């Protein structure tokens, strides 16, 4: 086992980051720091298969070093878990970094990986986050520090001998690099988009994402989105609702309420995250609930407004200058934390979001649209 001092030079490092697509974007500084500190080490990642596309877009990991697990069915999960465990044991990792906050299954993979050094979040005396006593580089989860900073602390913990680990000033964070497209790729996608939706040419496009995903409490009220969309349509913009296929009922509800030829439904339209980000390049503004689209927008120049409330931008804001966070900071906000297993005490009346009024949002949207360069 490594002694835990400055001579630690791991050859093979495994990052366990299973669950959220947005966390992959926020983890980019961690990947960069690992490459800088350990240039001779091979980096590997264990993740859910559904998030593989985002990782490939970021270009932070050799494709052959990605271990995926399907989570859509029990059979697929069990089969892939056994395969992943055999792969981990065959590779022989020196260090495993468990980045998960809300899923304890990652601790099982970390324990069974066979690595000598186990880095992971620990609860100390707080509720939540218990991972087992095998973690020998425990990192104190800090709800007052941005998640990207905490991922960097996990890298520093590999060689740390202090208690708690990695007592150091926060590193300066920078925006992630913009996603690069092949020559002519954006124009081709725009041409197809305009052919599919003839209302688009020569008009500014505003995208909205009203879906709540796996945490509906994070969603700005649908009635507010409807009111906002009607006003933006009357201002002369094309408004498109984005989301996955399961978001289509809400999108159709918004489109029906607006009853305007320039309001279109793009839920399920994009074939991939890359396709979605290409459409971001055609748009002038994105207004979104906290979730994947806001994090992905940090990989593009698109001006983006993100609603926060049950969670805080201090921890989860995308790291890019084109991101504008809307947050009311009520006495009970944020209420979703790693320390309460993301179980909010709220009765469902998410005033932290309801008190962000449509007029406030509209003023900011108009400001961004007026300064945006696209004609």
N, C-alpha and C positions, 0 to 999 in steps of 0.2 A: 504494500500500500504506500501511496505517496505520503511523505512526511508533512506536507502542507507548508513549504517555505518557498523562497524565491527560485529554487532550482527546478521547480516543477515544469516539465516540458512534455505535455501530453502529445501523443502521436495521433490519436483518434478521439474525436469529441462528438458526442451525440446530443442534439438539442431535441427535447420533447415539447412540441407545441401543437397540440392536437386540434383544438376546437374552433377558434374564431379566425375568419379571414382577415379582419381588420388588425388583429394582433400581429399578423405577419408583417404588415406595413410598419407598425410601431416597433417591431423587433429589428428593423434594418440597422440601426446603430450598433446593436449587439453583434450582428453578423460581421459588421465592419471591424469592430473592436477585436473580435476573436481572430480575424485574419491578420490584424496588425500585431497582436500580442504573440500569436502562435503561427507564424507564416509557414512552418514546416508541417503543421498538423492537418489532417484531413477532417473536414466538417461533414457531419451527417445529420439528418433530421428525421424524426418520427412524427407523422401527422395523419389526420383523416384524409382519405382519398379525395373527398369533395373540395378540399382546399388546395389541392395540388396545382391547379391552374394559376392561382395567385402567386404561389411560390415561384413557378416557372417564369412568370412575367417579371418578377423582381430580379431574377438572375443572380441570386445570392448563393446558390447551392448547385454543385454538379448534379445533373439529372440522375446519374447512376448512384448517388449517395442519398437518395430520397426513399424512405421506407413508408409505405402507405397502408392504412387500415380502412376498410369499408365499414361504415356504421349504419347502412340502410337496412340491414337484416341481421338477425342473430347468427345465422349460418355463415354469412360473409365475415362478420366480426370475429367469430371464433376461428375460422380458417386463417384469416389474415393475422390474427394475434399470434397463433402458433408459428406461422411463417416468420413474422417479425421477430419473435423471441429467438428462433433458430438463427436468423440473420445476425441479430445483435451479438449472440454468443460466438458465432463464427468470426465476426469482425474483430471482437475483443477490444471494446472501448476502454480508454483510460479514464475518461470523464464523461458524466452524463449531467446535463443541465435541464431540470424539470421546470418549465416556465408556466405551468398551469396554475390557475388560481381557483377554479370552480369545479374541477373534475379530479377526483382522487384516483381514478384508474391510471393516471399517468405515473403515480407513485409505484404501482405494481410493475410497470415497464421499467422504471428507473431501478428498482430493487433487483429485478431479474436480469438486468442488462449485463451484470458481471463486472461493471466498472469499479475501480478502486475509489474514485472520488464522486460523491453524489452531491450536487448543488440543487437546492430547492427552497421554496418559501417555507417559513415556519411561523406558527402563531404566537410563540412565546406564551404569555398568559391569556391571550385573547381567544375568543370562540372562533372556530373555523380553521381551515387550512391544515389540519393535522395530517401529516404525511408518514408518520412512523419514525422510529428512533434511528434508522439506518442512515439518515442524511448526515453526512459528516462535514458539509459546508452549508449550514443553515443560514438563509438570508432573511432578515427581518422585513416582512412586508410593511411598507410605509405608505399609508393612505394619503399622505400629504405630498408625495413626490410622483412626478409623471411616470407612467408605466415604462416608457422607454429608458428613463434613468434607472429604474429598478432592474430592468433587463441588463443594463451595463454593470450594475452592482453584482449580478450573478457571475459575470465574467471575472470581475475583480476578486470574487470570493474563492476562485480556484486556488489561488496562492496565498490567501489571507490567513493570518494566525490570530487576528483580533477577535474579540467577542463584544458585540455581534460582529460579523464578518464585514470586511471592506469599509472601514471607517475612513471616508475620503470625501472631499468636496465633489459636488455634482459636476459631471462633465458637461461641456457646452453641446447642445443638441443642434443639429442642422436639418434642413428640409431634405426629404428623400430625393434622389435623382428622378427627373421626369422620364416617363416611359417613352422609348424611342420607337418610331414606326418606320417601316420601309418606305422608300421614295414612291409616291403616288398612292400609298395605302389609304391615307385619310381621305384623299379626293375621291377614290373609288367608292369608299363606304358612304361618303356624303352623297355621291351621285345616286346610289341605290336608295338611300334614305329619302332623297327628294322625289325619286320616282314612286316610291311606296306611299309617300305623303305629300301630294302636290301643293299643299298649303304652305310648305316650308320655304321655298326659294324666296330670297330677298327679304326675309323676316328674321328677327332675332328669336332664338329659341330658349325658353325657360323650362328646365326639367324640375319636377317635384317627385319626391319619394315619401308618400304618406304612410307606408307600411311600418308596422312595429316589429316585424320579424319574430324572434323567439321571446322577446320581452315587450309586449304591447304597451306596458306602462311607460315606455320611453317615447311614445308617439305623441306628437302635437295633435290636438283634436281634429278629426276629419272635417268637422264643420268649419273650422278655421282655414283648413286647406281649400275647401270649396270657395269660401269667401275671397281668399287671396287669389285663387285662380281666375275667378270671375273678373276681379279688378284688373289683373294683368292682361287678360284677354281684351278687356275694354280699352286698355292702354295701347293695344295694337300688337302685342306679342303672341307668338305661338307657344302654347303650354302643353307639355307632354308629361304624362304620368309614367314613371319607370318602376320596375320591380320584377320579381319572379312571377312565374305562372300562377302561383298560389295567391299573389297580390291582385290578380285580375278582378275579382268581385269588387274590391274597394276602388280600383281604378275606374271600372265601368260606372260605379256610383258617382264618382267625381265628374266624369265626362258627361253623364246624363244630367247631373245638376247644372253644369255649365251650359249645356245645350248650345254649343258654339262650334262652328266649323273649324276653328283654329285650335280646338282642344282635342288632343289625340292620345290614344292609349298605346304605350310602348311596352307594357308588361309582357314578358315572355318573348319580346321581339329580338332581343340581342342573343346571338348564338354563343357568346363567351364573354368573360370579363374584358378581354382585349377589345372585342366589338363594342362593348359598353363604353370603354374609355375612349375609343375613337369617336363615338357620338358625343362624348363630353367635349371633345375638341371642336365640334360643330356648334355646341350650345354656348350661350352667353352667361347663364347663371344656373346653379343647382341649389334647390332648397330641400333639405333632407332631415329626417330624424337621425338621431345618433345610431350609427351602424356602418355596415360595409361601404355604401356609396360615398359617405363623407371621407372615409379613410382612403378609398381609391382615388378620390378627386385630388388628393395631395400628390398624386403621380402625374397630374395634368395641370395646365395653366388655368383651368376653369374656376371662376369666382364661385365660392360655395358658402352657403349659410347652413350651419348645423345646430339643431336644437339639443340642448342638454338640460337635465333636471334631476331625474332619478340617479344619474351618474354625472360626474363633474368633468369639465374640460381641463381642470388642473391635472387630472390623471390621464385622460383619454383623448384630448384634443389632437387632431392630425397636425403633424409638424410641417406646416407649409404656410407661406405668406398669403396664399389665396383662400385660406380657410377663415371664416368669420363665425365665431361661436355665439349663440344666443342662450343666455343662462340667467335665471331670476334669483338664484341663491336664497331660497327660503330657509327658515330655521331648521326644517327637517331634510333639507337637500344638501348633499346626495344621500339617498337611502339604500342604494344597492352597493354593497361592499363585499370583499372577500371574507370579512369577519362575520357577516350574517348569511353567508351562502347565497347571496343575491336574492334573498327573500325579503321583499320590502314590507314594512309595517303599514304601508299606505292602504286605505280602504278602496283604492281604485280611482279616487278623485284626485288626479295628479295636478294639483294646483300649480306646482313648479313649472309646468308647461302651459297650463291654461292661462296663467297670468302673463304670458308673453303674448301680447295682443296683436291682432292682424295689422293694425295701423303701424305699430312699431316695426313689424316684419316688412310691411310694404314700403316704409320709408327707406329701410336699408336696402331692400331689393331694387328700388328705383335708383338709389344712389349708385349701386354697383352697375346697374344696367346702363346708366348714363355715362359712366366712365369707361365702360367696356368698348374695345375698339372695333368690334365687328359691326358692319353696316347691315 
